[in-house]
């Protein structure tokens, strides 16, 4: 092989190895998740994770993703954003 071809192949290989891997979407059980697990969800930081757990402890298990709207700071837009990432 020519040096140019080898250089091109090595460059392509290096770029593909350095590209970030796409994380598999993970599903989080909102009835059993820890605060750390909840913060893996889009739009959920430490304060909202703590609020989800506090609400869950005070009012019982969530029956659907829509129940997250009972947590202060989580509105319908956030629920829609989370719908495919949560399980019960």
C-alpha positions as CSV (number, residue, x, y, z in Angstrom):
1,X,0.0,0.0,0.0
2,X,1.1,3.5,-0.6
3,X,2.1,5.7,2.3
4,X,-0.8,8.1,1.6
5,X,-3.3,5.3,1.8
6,X,-1.8,4.0,5.0
7,X,-1.8,7.5,6.5
8,X,-5.4,8.0,5.5
9,X,-6.5,4.7,7.0
10,X,-4.6,5.4,10.3
11,X,-6.2,8.9,10.5
12,X,-9.7,7.5,9.9
13,X,-9.2,4.8,12.5
14,X,-7.9,7.4,15.0
15,X,-10.8,9.7,14.4
16,X,-13.3,6.9,14.8
17,X,-11.7,5.8,18.1
18,X,-11.7,9.4,19.5
19,X,-15.4,10.0,18.6
20,X,-17.6,9.9,21.6
21,X,-19.7,6.7,21.9
22,X,-23.4,7.3,22.0
23,X,-24.8,6.1,25.3
24,X,-27.6,3.7,25.2
25,X,-30.8,5.3,26.4
26,X,-31.3,4.0,29.9
27,X,-34.5,3.6,31.6
28,X,-34.8,4.5,35.3
29,X,-37.4,3.1,37.7
30,X,-38.8,6.3,39.3
31,X,-40.2,4.2,42.2
32,X,-36.9,2.7,43.3
33,X,-34.2,4.9,41.9
34,X,-31.6,6.7,44.1
35,X,-31.0,10.4,43.8
36,X,-27.8,9.6,41.8
37,X,-29.8,7.4,39.4
38,X,-32.4,10.0,38.9
39,X,-29.8,12.7,38.0
40,X,-29.0,10.6,35.0
41,X,-32.4,11.6,33.6
42,X,-32.5,14.6,31.2
43,X,-33.4,17.8,33.1
44,X,-33.1,16.2,36.6
45,X,-30.5,17.7,38.8
46,X,-29.8,16.9,42.5
47,X,-32.5,19.2,43.9
48,X,-35.2,17.7,41.6
49,X,-34.0,14.2,42.3
50,X,-34.3,14.8,46.0
51,X,-37.8,16.3,45.5
52,X,-38.9,13.2,43.5
53,X,-37.7,10.9,46.3
54,X,-39.4,13.1,49.0
55,X,-42.6,13.1,47.0
56,X,-42.4,9.4,46.5
57,X,-41.9,8.8,50.2
58,X,-44.7,11.2,51.2
59,X,-47.4,10.2,48.6
60,X,-46.5,6.6,47.6
61,X,-45.3,5.1,44.4
62,X,-45.8,6.7,41.0
63,X,-48.4,5.0,38.9
64,X,-47.4,6.7,35.6
65,X,-44.8,9.2,34.3
66,X,-47.6,11.8,34.6
67,X,-47.4,11.6,38.4
68,X,-44.0,13.3,38.3
69,X,-45.9,16.5,37.6
70,X,-46.9,16.5,41.3
71,X,-43.3,17.3,42.1
72,X,-42.6,21.1,42.4
73,X,-40.5,22.2,39.4
74,X,-41.6,19.4,37.1
75,X,-44.2,20.5,34.6
76,X,-45.8,18.8,31.6
77,X,-42.8,19.6,29.3
78,X,-40.4,17.9,31.6
79,X,-42.7,14.9,32.0
80,X,-42.8,14.6,28.2
81,X,-39.1,14.8,28.0
82,X,-38.8,12.0,30.6
83,X,-41.6,9.8,29.4
84,X,-39.3,7.4,27.4
85,X,-36.6,7.4,30.0
86,X,-38.6,6.3,33.0
87,X,-40.2,3.0,34.1
88,X,-42.4,2.0,37.0
